Amino acid sequence: MMTKRQSRHKRVRAKIKGTKERPRLSVFKSNKYIYAQLIDDVDGKVFAAVSNRKGEATGELGKLLAKKATDKGIKLAVFDRGGYKFHGKVLELAKGAREGGLKF
């Protein structure tokens, strides 16, 4: 049996695909941490990944991911909120990534 978040995630993932030119910015939240990755779904590669396991604020985490992306020449991304509502930590991560120069 799937939870509401899992069914939302499945529905969103059916519509979103990341490419080399525009990778998918995937977000995962545990009870304690938040993780974000830039993924190319066509080749199955991860371009950049960050987490706040070392104590960074969520907004700073988004800026760090954007810096890693721009270092690799990535300026556009598709935002995959992972079935989570777009508020709180997910919103702060997105704001930080936008402030860092990533567009989605």
LUMLUM-395744 format. One record per atom (N, C-alpha, C): residue number from 1; residue in one letter; x, z, y. Coordinates in pm, 1 decimal, always signed. Layout:
k; r; c1; c3; c2
NUM; A; X; Z; Y
...
//
This chain:
k; r; c1; c3; c2
1; M; +82.9; +0.0; -117.2
1; M; +0.0; +0.0; +0.0
1; M; +88.6; +0.0; +125.2
2; M; +57.8; -91.7; +217.3
2; M; +138.1; -104.7; +338.1
2; M; +79.6; -19.8; +450.9
3; T; +170.7; +34.7; +531.9
3; T; +125.9; +109.0; +648.7
3; T; +87.1; +10.0; +758.6
4; K; +27.8; +60.3; +865.0
4; K; -10.4; -27.6; +975.8
4; K; +112.2; -92.6; +1038.0
5; R; +222.1; -16.2; +1051.7
5; R; +343.7; -71.6; +1109.3
5; R; +399.1; -183.5; +1022.0
6; Q; +397.1; -164.4; +891.3
6; Q; +448.7; -266.1; +800.4
6; Q; +365.5; -393.7; +805.9
7; S; +234.7; -381.3; +817.9
7; S; +151.2; -501.1; +825.3
7; S; +171.7; -573.2; +959.2
8; R; +189.6; -497.8; +1068.7
8; R; +221.4; -560.3; +1198.2
8; R; +355.2; -631.2; +1190.8
9; H; +452.5; -565.7; +1128.1
9; H; +586.0; -623.4; +1114.8
9; H; +581.8; -753.9; +1034.3
10; K; +508.4; -753.7; +926.9
10; K; +495.5; -873.6; +842.5
10; K; +429.7; -987.8; +919.5
11; R; +328.4; -956.4; +997.2
11; R; +257.3; -1056.9; +1075.8
11; R; +348.0; -1116.6; +1184.1
12; V; +425.9; -1032.9; +1249.9
12; V; +516.2; -1080.1; +1355.2
12; V; +629.4; -1162.6; +1295.5
13; R; +686.4; -1117.2; +1184.7
13; R; +799.4; -1187.3; +1121.1
13; R; +759.8; -1324.5; +1068.0
14; A; +632.2; -1344.5; +1038.0
14; A; +587.1; -1475.8; +991.6
14; A; +594.7; -1578.5; +1104.5
15; K; +591.8; -1531.8; +1228.8
15; K; +591.3; -1621.8; +1344.2
15; K; +727.5; -1634.0; +1412.1
16; I; +818.8; -1540.3; +1389.7
16; I; +947.2; -1536.7; +1460.5
16; I; +1060.3; -1572.8; +1365.2
17; K; +1143.5; -1667.4; +1406.9
17; K; +1264.2; -1702.3; +1332.6
17; K; +1379.4; -1710.3; +1431.6
18; G; +1493.5; -1655.8; +1395.4
18; G; +1611.5; -1662.3; +1479.1
18; G; +1698.6; -1779.0; +1438.5
19; T; +1761.1; -1844.5; +1536.7
19; T; +1852.6; -1954.7; +1510.8
19; T; +1989.1; -1920.2; +1569.3
20; K; +2084.6; -2009.5; +1549.5
20; K; +2218.6; -1986.2; +1602.2
20; K; +2217.4; -1985.3; +1754.9
21; E; +2137.7; -2074.8; +1815.5
21; E; +2131.3; -2083.5; +1961.2
21; E; +2047.8; -1970.4; +2020.2
22; R; +1944.6; -1927.6; +1947.1
22; R; +1854.5; -1821.9; +1995.8
22; R; +1826.2; -1725.0; +1881.1
23; P; +1915.1; -1629.1; +1858.4
23; P; +1896.8; -1536.5; +1746.6
23; P; +1783.6; -1436.7; +1770.6
24; R; +1744.3; -1372.1; +1663.8
24; R; +1637.1; -1272.8; +1668.6
24; R; +1698.3; -1135.9; +1696.6
25; L; +1648.7; -1067.5; +1799.2
25; L; +1691.0; -931.3; +1829.2
25; L; +1596.5; -838.0; +1753.2
26; S; +1643.8; -786.3; +1643.6
26; S; +1562.0; -703.8; +1555.0
26; S; +1584.2; -555.7; +1584.7
27; V; +1475.0; -479.8; +1590.9
27; V; +1480.6; -337.4; +1621.1
27; V; +1428.2; -258.1; +1502.0
28; F; +1500.2; -150.9; +1466.7
28; F; +1453.8; -58.3; +1363.9
28; F; +1471.0; +83.7; +1416.1
29; K; +1367.7; +164.5; +1400.3
29; K; +1372.5; +304.2; +1442.1
29; K; +1358.8; +393.6; +1320.2
30; S; +1448.3; +489.4; +1308.7
30; S; +1428.2; +596.6; +1211.7
30; S; +1376.5; +716.7; +1290.5
31; N; +1358.5; +828.9; +1225.2
31; N; +1312.7; +946.5; +1297.9
31; N; +1418.2; +998.0; +1394.9
32; K; +1545.0; +964.8; +1368.5
32; K; +1653.6; +1020.7; +1447.5
32; K; +1727.5; +916.6; +1531.4
33; Y; +1739.9; +794.1; +1483.5
33; Y; +1821.7; +692.3; +1548.3
33; Y; +1742.8; +564.2; +1572.2
34; I; +1805.2; +474.0; +1649.2
34; I; +1748.8; +340.1; +1669.7
34; I; +1861.7; +239.7; +1645.7
35; Y; +1829.3; +129.5; +1581.4
35; Y; +1925.9; +26.0; +1545.9
35; Y; +1876.9; -107.1; +1600.7
36; A; +1969.7; -193.1; +1643.5
36; A; +1934.0; -325.7; +1692.7
36; A; +2039.5; -425.4; +1644.2
37; Q; +1993.7; -545.0; +1607.9
37; Q; +2083.0; -649.5; +1558.1
37; Q; +2042.4; -784.0; +1615.8
38; L; +2138.4; -873.0; +1632.5
38; L; +2111.6; -1012.5; +1665.5
38; L; +2134.7; -1092.8; +1538.2
39; I; +2030.1; -1156.1; +1486.5
39; I; +2033.2; -1217.6; +1354.1
39; I; +2001.2; -1366.2; +1361.9
40; D; +2080.3; -1447.6; +1290.9
40; D; +2050.2; -1588.8; +1270.7
40; D; +1983.1; -1599.2; +1134.4
41; D; +1851.8; -1624.3; +1132.0
41; D; +1777.8; -1628.7; +1005.6
41; D; +1806.1; -1753.9; +924.4
42; V; +1849.9; -1860.6; +989.3
42; V; +1877.0; -1985.8; +918.4
42; V; +1997.9; -1969.7; +827.1
43; D; +2107.7; -1915.4; +881.0
43; D; +2229.9; -1897.7; +802.8
43; D; +2242.7; -1758.4; +742.3
44; G; +2156.1; -1666.7; +783.7
44; G; +2162.1; -1530.6; +731.8
44; G; +2280.3; -1451.2; +784.9
45; K; +2317.0; -1472.4; +911.9
45; K; +2431.5; -1403.7; +970.6
45; K; +2386.5; -1306.6; +1078.6
46; V; +2461.4; -1199.1; +1091.8
46; V; +2439.2; -1102.1; +1198.8
46; V; +2549.7; -1122.1; +1301.1
47; F; +2512.1; -1152.8; +1425.5
47; F; +2610.1; -1176.9; +1531.5
47; F; +2659.7; -1047.0; +1593.3
48; A; +2570.5; -951.7; +1613.2
48; A; +2607.2; -824.2; +1674.7
48; A; +2509.5; -717.9; +1627.8
49; A; +2558.2; -595.8; +1617.7
49; A; +2472.8; -484.0; +1577.0
49; A; +2516.5; -358.3; +1650.7
50; V; +2419.3; -278.0; +1690.6
50; V; +2448.3; -150.8; +1758.0
50; V; +2351.3; -44.1; +1707.5
51; S; +2394.2; +81.2; +1719.4
51; S; +2305.4; +193.0; +1688.9
51; S; +2344.2; +309.6; +1778.1
52; N; +2255.0; +404.6; +1794.0
52; N; +2285.3; +519.4; +1878.5
52; N; +2328.6; +640.2; +1796.3
53; R; +2394.4; +617.0; +1686.1
53; R; +2439.2; +726.3; +1600.5
53; R; +2553.4; +804.2; +1664.7
54; K; +2617.8; +746.3; +1767.3
54; K; +2726.0; +817.9; +1835.9
54; K; +2677.0; +883.9; +1963.4
55; G; +2545.9; +884.7; +1986.3
55; G; +2489.6; +958.9; +2097.2
55; G; +2459.3; +880.4; +2222.9
56; E; +2466.6; +747.0; +2218.9
56; E; +2436.1; +669.0; +2338.0
56; E; +2287.2; +676.9; +2370.5
57; A; +2255.6; +662.6; +2498.8
57; A; +2116.0; +652.4; +2539.7
57; A; +2063.8; +515.1; +2499.9
58; T; +1934.3; +503.8; +2481.7
58; T; +1876.0; +379.8; +2432.7
58; T; +1894.9; +264.9; +2530.7
59; G; +1884.6; +290.8; +2660.8
59; G; +1907.0; +186.5; +2760.8
59; G; +2049.9; +135.9; +2757.8
60; E; +2144.7; +228.2; +2741.7
60; E; +2285.7; +189.7; +2732.5
60; E; +2311.3; +109.9; +2605.2
61; L; +2237.0; +139.6; +2501.2
61; L; +2249.1; +66.7; +2374.8
61; L; +2211.2; -80.2; +2394.9
62; G; +2104.2; -105.7; +2471.2
62; G; +2063.7; -242.1; +2501.6
62; G; +2168.9; -315.8; +2581.9
63; K; +2230.2; -247.4; +2678.1
63; K; +2336.5; -309.3; +2757.9
63; K; +2458.0; -341.7; +2671.8
64; L; +2491.2; -252.8; +2578.8
64; L; +2603.3; -276.3; +2488.4
64; L; +2577.6; -396.9; +2398.4
65; L; +2454.9; -408.9; +2347.9
65; L; +2419.1; -524.2; +2264.7
65; L; +2426.7; -653.2; +2345.9
66; A; +2379.6; -649.6; +2470.1
66; A; +2385.2; -767.1; +2556.3
66; A; +2529.7; -806.6; +2584.8
67; K; +2618.1; -708.4; +2603.6
67; K; +2759.2; -738.2; +2628.1
67; K; +2822.6; -804.3; +2505.9
68; K; +2792.0; -751.5; +2387.8
68; K; +2844.6; -811.3; +2264.4
68; K; +2792.8; -953.8; +2247.8
69; A; +2666.5; -976.5; +2284.7
69; A; +2607.1; -1109.4; +2271.7
69; A; +2671.3; -1207.8; +2368.6
70; T; +2689.3; -1166.8; +2493.6
70; T; +2748.4; -1258.3; +2591.8
70; T; +2894.5; -1286.9; +2559.7
71; D; +2964.0; -1192.8; +2497.2
71; D; +3101.6; -1217.9; +2453.8
71; D; +3107.2; -1327.2; +2347.5
72; K; +3000.8; -1340.4; +2270.3
72; K; +2993.7; -1444.7; +2167.1
72; K; +2921.8; -1569.4; +2215.6
73; G; +2885.2; -1574.1; +2344.4
73; G; +2822.6; -1692.7; +2402.0
73; G; +2672.0; -1700.4; +2383.6
74; I; +2608.7; -1590.0; +2353.0
74; I; +2463.1; -1587.4; +2332.8
74; I; +2397.4; -1533.9; +2459.6
75; K; +2305.0; -1612.1; +2515.4
75; K; +2235.3; -1569.6; +2636.7
75; K; +2084.7; -1557.0; +2615.1
76; L; +2031.5; -1622.5; +2512.5
76; L; +1888.4; -1618.7; +2482.5
76; L; +1866.3; -1554.3; +2346.6
77; A; +1754.6; -1483.7; +2331.9
77; A; +1720.0; -1422.6; +2204.3
77; A; +1568.1; -1417.2; +2191.3
78; V; +1521.8; -1397.8; +2068.5
78; V; +1380.3; -1375.8; +2040.1
78; V; +1366.5; -1228.3; +2005.3
79; F; +1279.3; -1156.9; +2074.7
79; F; +1267.0; -1012.3; +2054.7
79; F; +1171.6; -982.9; +1939.6
80; D; +1221.5; -915.0; +1837.3
80; D; +1141.6; -871.9; +1722.2
80; D; +1131.8; -719.9; +1727.8
81; R; +1016.4; -669.7; +1768.4
81; R; +1000.3; -525.8; +1786.8
81; R; +979.9; -452.8; +1655.2
82; G; +977.4; -522.4; +1544.7
82; G; +972.4; -459.0; +1413.5
82; G; +841.7; -390.2; +1381.1
83; G; +733.2; -431.9; +1444.8
83; G; +604.7; -369.9; +1418.3
83; G; +579.2; -245.3; +1501.1
84; Y; +678.0; -205.2; +1581.4
84; Y; +660.5; -88.7; +1667.1
84; Y; +591.9; -129.8; +1796.4
85; K; +523.0; -36.6; +1859.3
85; K; +461.6; -64.5; +1988.5
85; K; +571.4; -81.5; +2092.5
86; F; +542.8; -164.9; +2192.8
86; F; +642.4; -195.6; +2294.8
86; F; +636.7; -89.0; +2404.6
87; H; +680.4; +30.8; +2371.4
87; H; +690.2; +139.4; +2468.1
87; H; +794.7; +237.5; +2417.7
88; G; +833.2; +330.9; +2501.0
88; G; +929.2; +432.4; +2460.2
88; G; +1067.4; +374.7; +2437.7
89; K; +1125.5; +405.4; +2323.3
89; K; +1262.5; +364.3; +2294.3
89; K; +1275.9; +213.0; +2280.2
90; V; +1175.4; +147.8; +2225.3
90; V; +1180.1; +1.5; +2210.5
90; V; +1181.2; -63.2; +2349.0
91; L; +1100.6; -13.8; +2439.5
91; L; +1096.3; -65.1; +2576.7
91; L; +1228.4; -40.5; +2648.3
92; E; +1286.3; +77.4; +2632.7
92; E; +1413.8; +109.1; +2696.7
92; E; +1525.4; +19.6; +2643.9
93; L; +1525.4; -7.9; +2513.6
93; L; +1624.8; -97.9; +2455.4
93; L; +1610.3; -237.8; +2514.1
94; A; +1487.3; -286.1; +2526.3
94; A; +1462.3; -418.6; +2582.7
94; A; +1504.8; -425.1; +2729.5
95; K; +1473.7; -321.5; +2807.0
95; K; +1514.3; -317.7; +2948.4
95; K; +1666.0; -320.4; +2960.7
96; G; +1733.9; -242.3; +2878.9
96; G; +1879.7; -239.0; +2882.0
96; G; +1940.5; -373.5; +2846.9
97; A; +1883.0; -441.8; +2746.8
97; A; +1933.6; -573.3; +2707.1
97; A; +1911.8; -675.0; +2819.1
98; R; +1797.2; -666.8; +2886.5
98; R; +1771.2; -757.5; +2999.2
98; R; +1865.5; -729.7; +3114.6
99; E; +1889.9; -602.5; +3144.2
99; E; +1982.9; -567.2; +3251.3
99; E; +2124.6; -613.0; +3218.5
100; G; +2158.0; -615.3; +3090.7
100; G; +2290.0; -660.2; +3047.6
100; G; +2306.5; -811.2; +3048.8
101; G; +2197.9; -886.2; +3074.0
101; G; +2208.5; -1030.9; +3085.9
101; G; +2145.2; -1109.9; +2973.4
102; L; +2085.1; -1044.6; +2876.8
102; L; +2020.4; -1114.8; +2765.8
102; L; +1878.1; -1151.4; +2806.5
103; K; +1835.3; -1273.9; +2776.1
103; K; +1700.8; -1318.4; +2813.6
103; K; +1616.9; -1340.4; +2688.2
104; F; +1492.4; -1293.5; +2696.3
104; F; +1394.4; -1317.9; +2589.8
104; F; +1255.6; -1309.2; +2644.6
//
